[in-house]
Amino acid sequence: MKYMLVMNLNPKQFESLTEEQRDEIFRGHEELIETITKSGEMVTTVALADPSQTVTVRVRDGRTVGTDGPYQASEEFVCGYYVVDCESRERAVELAALIPDARYAPVEVRPIMYDGGPEA
């Protein structure tokens, strides 16, 4: 079963981390990627740009309207995700707990209902 492990982060909190703490997060991601690649559970991972670079698009009366900024006003934003293919929900939760960001913000584990990409 495929799961998306959705990472959230508060940009202000991330900025407040020391360089050592940030390096620890980046090393943790490298280690996780190595672990789940070796186990065959890795499908993909994506890191997203800071939410200040977001454009939210709506279509109203046939017109496309873009608004700078994220859809929701929030202190925490989706900062990236992993897609893993593992045997169970419990294993997906174990993998989510290995994501270093989980020490600072929640990681959401969501089953993927449909995967129509080229690697499906």
C-alpha positions as CSV (number, residue, x, y, z in Angstrom):
1,M,0.0,0.0,0.0
2,K,1.3,3.5,-0.8
3,Y,1.2,6.2,1.8
4,M,2.0,9.9,1.6
5,L,4.0,11.1,4.7
6,V,3.2,14.8,4.7
7,M,5.6,17.0,6.5
8,N,4.5,20.3,8.1
9,L,6.8,23.1,9.4
10,N,6.5,26.5,10.9
11,P,8.9,28.7,8.9
12,K,9.6,30.9,11.9
13,Q,10.4,28.0,14.0
14,F,12.7,26.6,11.4
15,E,14.5,30.0,11.1
16,S,15.0,29.9,14.9
17,L,16.9,26.6,14.8
18,T,20.6,26.6,15.1
19,E,22.8,25.7,12.1
20,E,23.6,22.5,13.9
21,Q,20.0,21.6,14.4
22,R,19.2,22.3,10.7
23,D,22.2,20.2,9.6
24,E,20.9,17.4,11.8
25,I,17.5,17.6,10.0
26,F,19.2,17.4,6.6
27,R,21.4,14.5,7.7
28,G,18.3,12.8,9.0
29,H,16.6,13.1,5.7
30,E,19.7,11.7,3.9
31,E,19.7,8.7,6.3
32,L,15.9,8.1,5.9
33,I,16.2,8.2,2.1
34,E,19.0,5.7,2.2
35,T,17.1,3.4,4.6
36,I,13.8,3.4,2.6
37,T,15.6,3.1,-0.7
38,K,17.5,0.0,0.5
39,S,14.3,-1.5,1.9
40,G,12.5,-0.9,-1.4
41,E,9.8,1.3,0.3
42,M,10.9,4.6,-1.3
43,V,8.7,5.9,-4.1
44,T,9.5,9.6,-4.1
45,T,10.2,12.6,-2.0
46,V,9.6,16.3,-2.6
47,A,10.7,19.4,-0.7
48,L,8.5,22.5,-1.2
49,A,9.6,26.1,-1.3
50,D,8.7,28.5,1.5
51,P,5.0,29.3,1.6
52,S,5.8,33.0,0.9
53,Q,6.4,31.9,-2.7
54,T,2.9,30.4,-3.1
55,V,0.2,31.5,-5.5
56,T,-3.3,30.3,-4.8
57,V,-5.4,29.9,-7.9
58,R,-9.2,30.1,-8.1
59,V,-11.5,30.2,-11.2
60,R,-14.5,32.4,-10.7
61,D,-17.0,33.1,-13.5
62,G,-14.6,31.7,-16.0
63,R,-11.8,34.0,-14.9
64,T,-8.5,32.8,-13.3
65,V,-7.6,34.7,-10.2
66,G,-4.2,34.2,-8.6
67,T,-3.6,35.4,-5.0
68,D,-0.1,35.6,-3.5
69,G,0.3,33.4,-0.5
70,P,-1.0,30.0,0.8
71,Y,-4.7,29.0,0.8
72,Q,-4.9,28.9,4.6
73,A,-3.5,31.4,7.0
74,S,-1.5,29.2,9.4
75,E,1.7,29.0,11.3
76,E,2.5,25.6,9.9
77,F,2.6,24.7,6.3
78,V,3.2,21.6,4.2
79,C,7.0,21.7,3.5
80,G,7.3,18.4,1.6
81,Y,6.4,14.8,1.6
82,Y,7.6,11.3,1.0
83,V,5.6,8.7,-0.8
84,V,6.4,5.2,0.4
85,D,5.1,1.8,-0.5
86,C,5.0,-0.4,2.6
87,E,3.2,-3.4,4.0
88,S,1.0,-1.6,6.5
89,R,-0.3,1.5,8.1
90,E,1.8,0.7,11.2
91,R,5.0,0.6,9.0
92,A,4.1,3.9,7.5
93,V,3.7,5.4,10.9
94,E,7.2,3.9,11.9
95,L,8.7,5.6,8.8
96,A,6.9,8.9,9.6
97,A,8.5,8.8,13.0
98,L,11.9,8.6,11.4
99,I,11.4,11.9,9.6
100,P,13.5,14.4,11.5
101,D,10.9,17.1,11.1
102,A,8.5,15.1,13.4
103,R,10.5,16.4,16.3
104,Y,9.3,20.0,15.5
105,A,6.0,19.6,13.7
106,P,3.4,17.0,12.8
107,V,3.8,14.5,10.0
108,E,0.6,13.3,8.5
109,V,0.3,9.7,7.2
110,R,-2.3,9.4,4.5
111,P,-3.1,6.3,2.4
112,I,-3.0,7.0,-1.3
113,M,-6.3,6.1,-2.9
114,Y,-5.3,6.7,-6.5
115,D,-2.0,6.9,-8.2
116,G,-2.2,7.6,-11.9
117,G,1.4,8.7,-12.5
118,P,3.8,7.1,-14.9
119,E,5.3,5.0,-12.1
120,A,1.9,3.7,-10.9
